Amino acid sequence: MKISRLGEAPDYRFSLANERTFLAWIRTALGFLAAGVGLDQLAPDFATPLIREILALLLCLFAGGMAIYAICAG
């Protein structure tokens, strides 16, 4: 990526592409978060409570990691 010089306007295409990529990461993280919450709250017969809660926690932690990555990578 090219760094713009002082007084030069950045190319809007790069800004929009970076924003789309960031929003895609956040959208995916929200999907994993929704899956984790949904698994814990809406699927009581999925597995034993301990396994269900561990899977839900892993999904939520993965979602948090993706959101942090999206912020740091941008």
Backbone as XML, in Angstrom:
<?xml version="1.0"?>
<chain id="A" units="angstrom">
  <residue number="1" name="MET">
    <atom name="N" x="0.840" y="-1.175" z="0.000"/>
    <atom name="CA" x="0.000" y="0.000" z="0.000"/>
    <atom name="C" x="0.886" y="1.240" z="0.000"/>
  </residue>
  <residue number="2" name="LYS">
    <atom name="N" x="0.541" y="2.199" z="-0.809"/>
    <atom name="CA" x="1.321" y="3.421" z="-0.946"/>
    <atom name="C" x="0.896" y="4.431" z="0.118"/>
  </residue>
  <residue number="3" name="ILE">
    <atom name="N" x="1.871" y="5.006" z="0.793"/>
    <atom name="CA" x="1.591" y="6.052" z="1.773"/>
    <atom name="C" x="1.548" y="7.376" z="1.033"/>
  </residue>
  <residue number="4" name="SER">
    <atom name="N" x="0.482" y="8.151" z="1.257"/>
    <atom name="CA" x="0.351" y="9.415" z="0.536"/>
    <atom name="C" x="1.312" y="10.453" z="1.104"/>
  </residue>
  <residue number="5" name="ARG">
    <atom name="N" x="1.730" y="11.345" z="0.249"/>
    <atom name="CA" x="2.643" y="12.411" z="0.655"/>
    <atom name="C" x="1.865" y="13.491" z="1.395"/>
  </residue>
  <residue number="6" name="LEU">
    <atom name="N" x="2.599" y="14.324" z="2.098"/>
    <atom name="CA" x="1.998" y="15.408" z="2.852"/>
    <atom name="C" x="1.268" y="16.352" z="1.902"/>
  </residue>
  <residue number="7" name="GLY">
    <atom name="N" x="0.017" y="16.628" z="2.202"/>
    <atom name="CA" x="-0.769" y="17.520" z="1.378"/>
    <atom name="C" x="-1.458" y="16.840" z="0.210"/>
  </residue>
  <residue number="8" name="GLU">
    <atom name="N" x="-1.254" y="15.548" z="0.066"/>
    <atom name="CA" x="-1.850" y="14.804" z="-1.039"/>
    <atom name="C" x="-3.028" y="13.986" z="-0.505"/>
  </residue>
  <residue number="9" name="ALA">
    <atom name="N" x="-4.152" y="14.054" z="-1.179"/>
    <atom name="CA" x="-5.334" y="13.311" z="-0.735"/>
    <atom name="C" x="-5.143" y="11.819" z="-1.018"/>
  </residue>
  <residue number="10" name="PRO">
    <atom name="N" x="-5.497" y="10.963" z="-0.071"/>
    <atom name="CA" x="-5.369" y="9.521" z="-0.315"/>
    <atom name="C" x="-6.392" y="9.055" z="-1.356"/>
  </residue>
  <residue number="11" name="ASP">
    <atom name="N" x="-6.056" y="8.001" z="-2.030"/>
    <atom name="CA" x="-6.953" y="7.443" z="-3.040"/>
    <atom name="C" x="-8.165" y="6.831" z="-2.340"/>
  </residue>
  <residue number="12" name="TYR">
    <atom name="N" x="-9.339" y="7.290" z="-2.673"/>
    <atom name="CA" x="-10.550" y="6.837" z="-1.994"/>
    <atom name="C" x="-10.813" y="5.355" z="-2.222"/>
  </residue>
  <residue number="13" name="ARG">
    <atom name="N" x="-10.321" y="4.787" z="-3.320"/>
    <atom name="CA" x="-10.552" y="3.366" z="-3.587"/>
    <atom name="C" x="-9.888" y="2.489" z="-2.538"/>
  </residue>
  <residue number="14" name="PHE">
    <atom name="N" x="-8.682" y="2.868" z="-2.109"/>
    <atom name="CA" x="-8.001" y="2.100" z="-1.063"/>
    <atom name="C" x="-8.741" y="2.221" z="0.261"/>
  </residue>
  <residue number="15" name="SER">
    <atom name="N" x="-9.216" y="3.422" z="0.551"/>
    <atom name="CA" x="-9.959" y="3.616" z="1.799"/>
    <atom name="C" x="-11.231" y="2.786" z="1.810"/>
  </residue>
  <residue number="16" name="LEU">
    <atom name="N" x="-11.946" y="2.775" z="0.698"/>
    <atom name="CA" x="-13.184" y="2.000" z="0.629"/>
    <atom name="C" x="-12.911" y="0.499" z="0.659"/>
  </residue>
  <residue number="17" name="ALA">
    <atom name="N" x="-11.850" y="0.058" z="0.015"/>
    <atom name="CA" x="-11.504" y="-1.364" z="0.037"/>
    <atom name="C" x="-11.118" y="-1.804" z="1.449"/>
  </residue>
  <residue number="18" name="ASN">
    <atom name="N" x="-10.359" y="-0.976" z="2.156"/>
    <atom name="CA" x="-9.998" y="-1.302" z="3.536"/>
    <atom name="C" x="-11.227" y="-1.345" z="4.433"/>
  </residue>
  <residue number="19" name="GLU">
    <atom name="N" x="-12.154" y="-0.434" z="4.211"/>
    <atom name="CA" x="-13.372" y="-0.425" z="5.022"/>
    <atom name="C" x="-14.221" y="-1.667" z="4.749"/>
  </residue>
  <residue number="20" name="ARG">
    <atom name="N" x="-14.323" y="-2.071" z="3.484"/>
    <atom name="CA" x="-15.085" y="-3.282" z="3.157"/>
    <atom name="C" x="-14.465" y="-4.511" z="3.803"/>
  </residue>
  <residue number="21" name="THR">
    <atom name="N" x="-13.140" y="-4.592" z="3.791"/>
    <atom name="CA" x="-12.459" y="-5.728" z="4.409"/>
    <atom name="C" x="-12.692" y="-5.740" z="5.913"/>
  </residue>
  <residue number="22" name="PHE">
    <atom name="N" x="-12.577" y="-4.580" z="6.551"/>
    <atom name="CA" x="-12.829" y="-4.481" z="7.987"/>
    <atom name="C" x="-14.254" y="-4.910" z="8.317"/>
  </residue>
  <residue number="23" name="LEU">
    <atom name="N" x="-15.209" y="-4.428" z="7.551"/>
    <atom name="CA" x="-16.606" y="-4.780" z="7.813"/>
    <atom name="C" x="-16.869" y="-6.263" z="7.579"/>
  </residue>
  <residue number="24" name="ALA">
    <atom name="N" x="-16.178" y="-6.866" z="6.636"/>
    <atom name="CA" x="-16.337" y="-8.308" z="6.415"/>
    <atom name="C" x="-15.829" y="-9.098" z="7.614"/>
  </residue>
  <residue number="25" name="TRP">
    <atom name="N" x="-14.693" y="-8.694" z="8.186"/>
    <atom name="CA" x="-14.175" y="-9.373" z="9.381"/>
    <atom name="C" x="-15.144" y="-9.214" z="10.551"/>
  </residue>
  <residue number="26" name="ILE">
    <atom name="N" x="-15.663" y="-8.007" z="10.741"/>
    <atom name="CA" x="-16.591" y="-7.758" z="11.847"/>
    <atom name="C" x="-17.886" y="-8.530" z="11.637"/>
  </residue>
  <residue number="27" name="ARG">
    <atom name="N" x="-18.372" y="-8.577" z="10.408"/>
    <atom name="CA" x="-19.597" y="-9.324" z="10.113"/>
    <atom name="C" x="-19.409" y="-10.809" z="10.404"/>
  </residue>
  <residue number="28" name="THR">
    <atom name="N" x="-18.267" y="-11.360" z="10.047"/>
    <atom name="CA" x="-17.981" y="-12.763" z="10.322"/>
    <atom name="C" x="-17.867" y="-13.009" z="11.821"/>
  </residue>
  <residue number="29" name="ALA">
    <atom name="N" x="-17.224" y="-12.083" z="12.537"/>
    <atom name="CA" x="-17.112" y="-12.215" z="13.990"/>
    <atom name="C" x="-18.485" y="-12.180" z="14.648"/>
  </residue>
  <residue number="30" name="LEU">
    <atom name="N" x="-19.365" y="-11.315" z="14.174"/>
    <atom name="CA" x="-20.724" y="-11.266" z="14.726"/>
    <atom name="C" x="-21.486" y="-12.555" z="14.446"/>
  </residue>
  <residue number="31" name="GLY">
    <atom name="N" x="-21.236" y="-13.164" z="13.302"/>
    <atom name="CA" x="-21.864" y="-14.449" z="12.997"/>
    <atom name="C" x="-21.420" y="-15.540" z="13.955"/>
  </residue>
  <residue number="32" name="PHE">
    <atom name="N" x="-20.115" y="-15.597" z="14.246"/>
    <atom name="CA" x="-19.622" y="-16.586" z="15.209"/>
    <atom name="C" x="-20.148" y="-16.304" z="16.612"/>
  </residue>
  <residue number="33" name="LEU">
    <atom name="N" x="-20.247" y="-15.028" z="16.971"/>
    <atom name="CA" x="-20.791" y="-14.674" z="18.279"/>
    <atom name="C" x="-22.255" y="-15.092" z="18.385"/>
  </residue>
  <residue number="34" name="ALA">
    <atom name="N" x="-23.025" y="-14.847" z="17.337"/>
    <atom name="CA" x="-24.426" y="-15.263" z="17.329"/>
    <atom name="C" x="-24.550" y="-16.779" z="17.397"/>
  </residue>
  <residue number="35" name="ALA">
    <atom name="N" x="-23.651" y="-17.485" z="16.730"/>
    <atom name="CA" x="-23.673" y="-18.952" z="16.790"/>
    <atom name="C" x="-23.377" y="-19.439" z="18.200"/>
  </residue>
  <residue number="36" name="GLY">
    <atom name="N" x="-22.430" y="-18.810" z="18.876"/>
    <atom name="CA" x="-22.103" y="-19.206" z="20.241"/>
    <atom name="C" x="-23.242" y="-18.954" z="21.206"/>
  </residue>
  <residue number="37" name="VAL">
    <atom name="N" x="-23.846" y="-17.784" z="21.115"/>
    <atom name="CA" x="-24.979" y="-17.468" z="21.994"/>
    <atom name="C" x="-26.172" y="-18.351" z="21.660"/>
  </residue>
  <residue number="38" name="GLY">
    <atom name="N" x="-26.430" y="-18.545" z="20.374"/>
    <atom name="CA" x="-27.545" y="-19.398" z="19.969"/>
    <atom name="C" x="-27.364" y="-20.833" z="20.403"/>
  </residue>
  <residue number="39" name="LEU">
    <atom name="N" x="-26.158" y="-21.338" z="20.309"/>
    <atom name="CA" x="-25.889" y="-22.706" z="20.745"/>
    <atom name="C" x="-26.153" y="-22.855" z="22.232"/>
  </residue>
  <residue number="40" name="ASP">
    <atom name="N" x="-25.728" y="-21.885" z="23.006"/>
    <atom name="CA" x="-25.906" y="-21.974" z="24.454"/>
    <atom name="C" x="-27.367" y="-21.798" z="24.865"/>
  </residue>
  <residue number="41" name="GLN">
    <atom name="N" x="-28.069" y="-20.897" z="24.220"/>
    <atom name="CA" x="-29.415" y="-20.557" z="24.668"/>
    <atom name="C" x="-30.530" y="-21.331" z="23.969"/>
  </residue>
  <residue number="42" name="LEU">
    <atom name="N" x="-30.316" y="-21.715" z="22.724"/>
    <atom name="CA" x="-31.419" y="-22.271" z="21.939"/>
    <atom name="C" x="-31.300" y="-23.755" z="21.638"/>
  </residue>
  <residue number="43" name="ALA">
    <atom name="N" x="-30.219" y="-24.390" z="22.046"/>
    <atom name="CA" x="-30.046" y="-25.815" z="21.747"/>
    <atom name="C" x="-29.767" y="-26.601" z="23.030"/>
  </residue>
  <residue number="44" name="PRO">
    <atom name="N" x="-30.747" y="-26.695" z="23.912"/>
    <atom name="CA" x="-30.493" y="-27.381" z="25.182"/>
    <atom name="C" x="-30.262" y="-28.881" z="25.023"/>
  </residue>
  <residue number="45" name="ASP">
    <atom name="N" x="-30.745" y="-29.477" z="23.958"/>
    <atom name="CA" x="-30.593" y="-30.918" z="23.758"/>
    <atom name="C" x="-29.444" y="-31.261" z="22.811"/>
  </residue>
  <residue number="46" name="PHE">
    <atom name="N" x="-28.585" y="-30.303" z="22.508"/>
    <atom name="CA" x="-27.494" y="-30.540" z="21.559"/>
    <atom name="C" x="-26.494" y="-31.549" z="22.103"/>
  </residue>
  <residue number="47" name="ALA">
    <atom name="N" x="-26.056" y="-31.357" z="23.310"/>
    <atom name="CA" x="-25.086" y="-32.254" z="23.949"/>
    <atom name="C" x="-25.215" y="-32.065" z="25.454"/>
  </residue>
  <residue number="48" name="THR">
    <atom name="N" x="-24.305" y="-32.658" z="26.175"/>
    <atom name="CA" x="-24.331" y="-32.435" z="27.619"/>
    <atom name="C" x="-24.075" y="-30.953" z="27.887"/>
  </residue>
  <residue number="49" name="PRO">
    <atom name="N" x="-24.587" y="-30.437" z="28.998"/>
    <atom name="CA" x="-24.425" y="-28.998" z="29.259"/>
    <atom name="C" x="-22.972" y="-28.528" z="29.269"/>
  </residue>
  <residue number="50" name="LEU">
    <atom name="N" x="-22.070" y="-29.338" z="29.777"/>
    <atom name="CA" x="-20.664" y="-28.933" z="29.821"/>
    <atom name="C" x="-20.083" y="-28.792" z="28.416"/>
  </residue>
  <residue number="51" name="ILE">
    <atom name="N" x="-20.342" y="-29.758" z="27.564"/>
    <atom name="CA" x="-19.822" y="-29.703" z="26.187"/>
    <atom name="C" x="-20.451" y="-28.543" z="25.430"/>
  </residue>
  <residue number="52" name="ARG">
    <atom name="N" x="-21.754" y="-28.343" z="25.599"/>
    <atom name="CA" x="-22.448" y="-27.241" z="24.927"/>
    <atom name="C" x="-21.870" y="-25.894" z="25.359"/>
  </residue>
  <residue number="53" name="GLU">
    <atom name="N" x="-21.627" y="-25.727" z="26.651"/>
    <atom name="CA" x="-21.084" y="-24.458" z="27.133"/>
    <atom name="C" x="-19.642" y="-24.244" z="26.676"/>
  </residue>
  <residue number="54" name="ILE">
    <atom name="N" x="-18.865" y="-25.304" z="26.617"/>
    <atom name="CA" x="-17.488" y="-25.176" z="26.127"/>
    <atom name="C" x="-17.478" y="-24.782" z="24.654"/>
  </residue>
  <residue number="55" name="LEU">
    <atom name="N" x="-18.332" y="-25.427" z="23.846"/>
    <atom name="CA" x="-18.402" y="-25.065" z="22.422"/>
    <atom name="C" x="-18.878" y="-23.630" z="22.235"/>
  </residue>
  <residue number="56" name="ALA">
    <atom name="N" x="-19.875" y="-23.225" z="23.015"/>
    <atom name="CA" x="-20.372" y="-21.853" z="22.921"/>
    <atom name="C" x="-19.288" y="-20.860" z="23.330"/>
  </residue>
  <residue number="57" name="LEU">
    <atom name="N" x="-18.553" y="-21.183" z="24.378"/>
    <atom name="CA" x="-17.471" y="-20.304" z="24.823"/>
    <atom name="C" x="-16.374" y="-20.207" z="23.768"/>
  </residue>
  <residue number="58" name="LEU">
    <atom name="N" x="-16.020" y="-21.323" z="23.150"/>
    <atom name="CA" x="-14.998" y="-21.300" z="22.102"/>
    <atom name="C" x="-15.440" y="-20.453" z="20.911"/>
  </residue>
  <residue number="59" name="LEU">
    <atom name="N" x="-16.705" y="-20.576" z="20.526"/>
    <atom name="CA" x="-17.211" y="-19.758" z="19.420"/>
    <atom name="C" x="-17.154" y="-18.273" z="19.767"/>
  </residue>
  <residue number="60" name="CYS">
    <atom name="N" x="-17.536" y="-17.934" z="20.987"/>
    <atom name="CA" x="-17.518" y="-16.527" z="21.396"/>
    <atom name="C" x="-16.090" y="-15.993" z="21.499"/>
  </residue>
  <residue number="61" name="LEU">
    <atom name="N" x="-15.179" y="-16.801" z="22.015"/>
    <atom name="CA" x="-13.779" y="-16.371" z="22.083"/>
    <atom name="C" x="-13.176" y="-16.208" z="20.690"/>
  </residue>
  <residue number="62" name="PHE">
    <atom name="N" x="-13.530" y="-17.100" z="19.779"/>
    <atom name="CA" x="-13.059" y="-16.986" z="18.401"/>
    <atom name="C" x="-13.594" y="-15.706" z="17.761"/>
  </residue>
  <residue number="63" name="ALA">
    <atom name="N" x="-14.856" y="-15.381" z="18.039"/>
    <atom name="CA" x="-15.441" y="-14.145" z="17.518"/>
    <atom name="C" x="-14.702" y="-12.928" z="18.062"/>
  </residue>
  <residue number="64" name="GLY">
    <atom name="N" x="-14.382" y="-12.941" z="19.342"/>
    <atom name="CA" x="-13.624" y="-11.836" z="19.921"/>
    <atom name="C" x="-12.243" y="-11.707" z="19.305"/>
  </residue>
  <residue number="65" name="GLY">
    <atom name="N" x="-11.602" y="-12.839" z="19.058"/>
    <atom name="CA" x="-10.294" y="-12.821" z="18.413"/>
    <atom name="C" x="-10.356" y="-12.262" z="17.004"/>
  </residue>
  <residue number="66" name="MET">
    <atom name="N" x="-11.402" y="-12.615" z="16.277"/>
    <atom name="CA" x="-11.555" y="-12.082" z="14.921"/>
    <atom name="C" x="-11.779" y="-10.576" z="14.944"/>
  </residue>
  <residue number="67" name="ALA">
    <atom name="N" x="-12.567" y="-10.097" z="15.901"/>
    <atom name="CA" x="-12.811" y="-8.656" z="15.996"/>
    <atom name="C" x="-11.527" y="-7.910" z="16.345"/>
  </residue>
  <residue number="68" name="ILE">
    <atom name="N" x="-10.743" y="-8.464" z="17.258"/>
    <atom name="CA" x="-9.469" y="-7.835" z="17.614"/>
    <atom name="C" x="-8.523" y="-7.834" z="16.414"/>
  </residue>
  <residue number="69" name="TYR">
    <atom name="N" x="-8.494" y="-8.938" z="15.677"/>
    <atom name="CA" x="-7.649" y="-9.002" z="14.483"/>
    <atom name="C" x="-8.085" y="-7.953" z="13.457"/>
  </residue>
  <residue number="70" name="ALA">
    <atom name="N" x="-9.398" y="-7.788" z="13.286"/>
    <atom name="CA" x="-9.891" y="-6.807" z="12.317"/>
    <atom name="C" x="-9.449" y="-5.400" z="12.693"/>
  </residue>
  <residue number="71" name="ILE">
    <atom name="N" x="-9.466" y="-5.105" z="13.978"/>
    <atom name="CA" x="-9.067" y="-3.771" z="14.423"/>
    <atom name="C" x="-7.557" y="-3.579" z="14.262"/>
  </residue>
  <residue number="72" name="CYS">
    <atom name="N" x="-6.784" y="-4.589" z="14.632"/>
    <atom name="CA" x="-5.315" y="-4.470" z="14.574"/>
    <atom name="C" x="-4.781" y="-4.519" z="13.144"/>
  </residue>
  <residue number="73" name="ALA">
    <atom name="N" x="-5.421" y="-5.283" z="12.280"/>
    <atom name="CA" x="-4.936" y="-5.417" z="10.908"/>
    <atom name="C" x="-5.266" y="-4.190" z="10.070"/>
  </residue>
  <residue number="74" name="GLY">
    <atom name="N" x="-6.269" y="-3.449" z="10.459"/>
    <atom name="CA" x="-6.691" y="-2.285" z="9.686"/>
    <atom name="C" x="-5.808" y="-1.158" z="9.922"/>
  </residue>
</chain>
